[in-house]
Amino acid sequence: MISRQKILDFPDLDHRLLEIFSNSPVKNILALHIETTGFSRDNSVVFLAGCLQTDQGQGKWLLKQWLLDDLSAEKELLGALAEEIRQKDCLLHYNGLQFDLPFLEKRCARWEAPVSWRNCGQLDLYRVLRPCQKLLGLEHMRLSDLEKFLGVPRADGPSEKEYISLFKKYIADRHPDLEEILLECNRQNLCGLLRVSGALAYPSFLQGDFRLEQSQIAQDALLCSLQLPAALPRPFSLDCRPKPWAISGFGRQAQIAFPLENGCLRMYYPNYKDYCYLPAEDVAIHKSVGAYVDKKNRMPATKENCFTRFPCTVDFMQSDGQIEDYIRRCLKL
């Protein structure tokens, strides 16, 4: 088995985002990516594994990689990786809960090797960022799609099928050039994983991580400017229809506009199945109250019409806390 170590630098990496979403200090996070000879956990092997962790002595990141030079060395590779994982509290990966970890667990069972991540926290960037697909305007949510969206540089490399073929050729003749190609592709996958973690700024914002900077009534709408602690790496503009508001942002700034209807704002309810909609009044009421309304004057509420209205008063406009609470509630819908 070939093992490599290398110090890498990510000067623009936002450690705060990683710590918020992992609920762990960055020093206890291990980024993980594996390469396999196929998708079958029974018939394929892990031929290359790589991990990244902070190198506390230098304040940078330490890359460790293990490459098989003989298929029988898979148990040794799994043991080396398990030892690194054992020292950490959280694993960072992309769709690892669906692929990497189940694959590793199956191969560990095959070799009766230790499974050291069962008590680790998991930060699966795919699962965290998947709800932001519409906001980001992405057709697919592959790691390469996010890298392209964020402008993460990546050299052209072999396709997945070609990559496996290169490994098989490497096993046959041990050519050093092939060794470097295999290790470099894995390195780029791991670096891409860390760099796209900057996209966590989007779910961070949508989950309410902001401060109200300014609010005003203009053009029959409540216009709010927000200050974000985590910079959004690319501009976005989101039409929230059927909800009537619009959101945009870039860097550490975001804007959101809530149309006024006769001086009132809409308040939507997430549990729409518990409400009735009154078409004549154009509002929703709870079923416990709707039971007293004639059936011809009510219908089951939907996501689109499950709202009431409240007046946008002077007191409301003078309370940053109330406005922030309203914005956070709207962002969760």
N, C-alpha and C positions, 0 to 999 in steps of 0.2 A: 504493500500500500504506500502510495506517495502522499506525504503531508507537506503543507505549505503554510507559512505565516507571512503577513504583510500589514504594515501600518497604513491606514487610509485617513484622509481628512475630509470632513463635510462641514465646512465653515458656515453654511447657511441653514443647517439643520436646526429645527425648532424643537429642542429637548422638552420644552414645556408641553407641547401637544402630545408627545409620546407618553409623558408621565401622566397627563390627565386621562387619556383613553386606556392606558394600561393599569392605572392606579398603582404604579410602582416607580421608584427612582430609576432614572435612565441607566445607572450603573448596574441595575439588576435585570436589564432587558437583554435578550439574546435574539438577534435576527437570524432566521433560518431559511435555507432553500436547499432542496435536494434535486438530484437528477437521476432518472430511472431508465431502465432499458425498455419500459413499456408501461401500460396502465394496469395490467394484471398483478395483483399483490402476491398471487401464488406462484406465478411463473416468471416474474421480472425481478430484477435486483436493483438496489440503490448503488449506483456505480460512482457517484460523486456527491459529497455533502459539503456545504459551506455554512459558516456562521460569522456574524459580526457582533462585536461587543465593545463597549467603551474601554479604551486603554487608559486607565486612570493615571498612570504615570505621566502620560503625555497629553492627556485631554483630547485624544483622537479616538479612532476606532481600530480595533484589531481584527483582521480577517484571518480565519483559519479554514483550511480546506483539506479534504481527504479524498483521494482519487484511487480507485482500484487499479492495480496492475495485474491482478489475478482475481477471477470471480470468487474464489474460495475465501478471499480476504474480506468479504462483506461483513462477517461477524466482527472483525477487528474494527472496521469503519464504524459500525453501529455502536460499538463500545466506546470509541473515542468521542463520538458525537454525544452519547449519553453522559459522559463525564463532564462535558462542557455545559450541557443542559442542567445537570444536577446542581450546579453552582448558581443558578439564576432563579428568579421568581416569576418571570413572564417571558413568553415566546412571542416574537413578532414575525408574521408571515403573511402571505397573500393567498387566500383560499386554502390555507393549511389545514383548517378543520375538516375540509371536504377531501383533500388529497394527501398532503404531506404526512400529517400525523397518523391517519388510518393506515397509510402505506408503511410507515415506519413501525407501527405497532405490529402489523402482520409479519414483517420481516424479522422483528425482534422475537416474536413467538416462534418463527421458523428456526432460529438459531438459539433459542432459550437465552436471549440476551436481555439485560435490564431495560425496563421502560421507565425512564426517569422524569417524564414530563406530566404525569397524571395529577400532581399537586401544583403545577404551574398555572399562572394566569395566562390567558390567551388574548392577544391583540391581532385579530384577523382583519387586515385592512380591507379585504374584499367585502366582508360582512358589514363593516362600519361605513364604508363609502358607497355601497350598493344603493341605499336610499337616495343618494345625491345624483344618481345617473341623469335624471331629467334636468336638474339644475345645471349640471356640467355639459349637457347637450351631447352626451356620448351614446352612440348606437350600441357599443359593446363595452364591457367592463373588464377586459383583460388588462394585465399589468402593463403590457405594451401600449394599450390605448391610453391609459393614464399617463404614462411616460410621454407620449406624443402630445397629449393635451397640455401637460405642464412644461413642455419644452426640455425634458430631461435628455441630455445627449447620450446616444448609444451607437456604437459602431455596428455596421452591418455584420451579421453572423449567420451561421447555418440555421436552417429550419429545424424543428423538433426531430423530424425523421432523419435529416442529414446528421444531426448531432449524435443520435444513437449509432448511426452507421460509422461516424468518426471514432466513437468509443470502441466499437467492435474491431475496427481496423487498428486502433491503438493497442488493443489486447493482443492482436496478431503480431505486430512488428515493433511495438514500444518506441515509435518514432517520437523524438522530443518535440518536434513542431506540433504534432497532434496533442501531446500533453499540454502544451501551452494554450492551444485553442480551446480545449475542454475546460481548463481552469479559468480562462478569461471569460468564457460565456457564463460560467457560474458566478464569477465575480461581478459581472455586469448585472446579472439578475438580482444579486444581493444589494448592490449599490442602487439599482432602480427601486428596490423595495424601500430603502431608507429615504430616498429622495422623494418618492411619491407620498411619503407620510406627511409632507407639507399640505396635501389635500385635506388632511384632518381639520384644517381651518374652516372648511365649509360646514361639516356637521357640528363643529364647535360653535359656530355662529348660530346655526339653526336650533341648537339646544339651549340657546339663551346666553351665550358668553359674549356680552357686549355692554356698553354703557351709553345711555342716551346723551347725545351731545347737544341736540337742538330739536325743537318741535314748533310747528307753526301751522296755522290754518291758511291755506292759499288754494285758489282754483277749486273751491268746494271739496277740499280734501285735507286730511290731517297728514302733514309731511314730517317725517322724522329722519334725522341724521344720527347715525350710530358710530361710536368709536369701538374698534375691535382690538383685543389684545393680541390676536394671532393674525398675521397678514394673509389675505386671500391671494394665492399665487397668480391667478388669472381672473380677468373681469367676468362677471356673470350678470344676467338679466333674466328674471323669472316672472312670467305671467302666471298667476296663481288660479286662474279660472278653473271652476266656477266661482271660487272666492274672488271678490272684486278688487283685491289689493295687488300691488306690483312691488317687487323687490329687486334691487341691484346692488352691486358692490365691487370693490377692487381695493387691494392693499389693506389698510386698516380702517377703511371707511365703507359704510353700507347705508343705503337709503331705502325707505319703505313708505308707500303712499296708501292711505286708507280713505276711499271716497266717503263723503258725508251725504246722508240722505235726510233732507229736512233737518239738518243739524245733528243727526244721530249717526252712530257707528254700529256696525253689525258685530254681534257676539255669537260665534258659532259654538255648538256643543259637539264633542267628539262621539258621544254615545247616542247617535241619532235613532237607534232602534227603540230607545226608551221615550221617544217624543212623537207627538202628532203635529201635523202642519195644518194651519188654518188659511186656506187660500184667500179668503176675503180680507183678512188682516195682514197677510203675507208675513206671518211669524210662526214659530214653533212653540208648543207648550208641552209640558211633561204629560205622559199618559195618565198619570193619576188625576190630573186636572182635566185632560181631554175627554175622560170618560163621561163627563157631565155635558159635553158638547154634542149636539145632534150629529149623527154619523154622516149626514149629507153635507155637513159643514167642516168636516175634518178628513184627513187621510194620513197614512203612515208617513212620517218624515223621512227624508233622504239626506245624504251627505250635503247635497246642494242647497237644501232649504231649511236645514235644522239650525235656525238662528233666531235671536231676538235683537232688538235695538235698544241702545241706551244713549241718552243725550251727552254730547261732547261739551260739557259745561266749563265755565271758567275755573272752577275748583279742580276739575280733571286736568285741564291744560296746565295748571300751576303745580301739579304733582308729578315730578319725574318718576317717582316710584310706581304710581298708578299706570302711567303710560308704558313704562318698561314691563310691568306685569301683563298689560294688554298685548303688547307686542310679542312677548314670550308665549302667551297662550295661543296667539294666531300662528306663530311659527311652528307650533307642535301639531297643528291640524293637517 
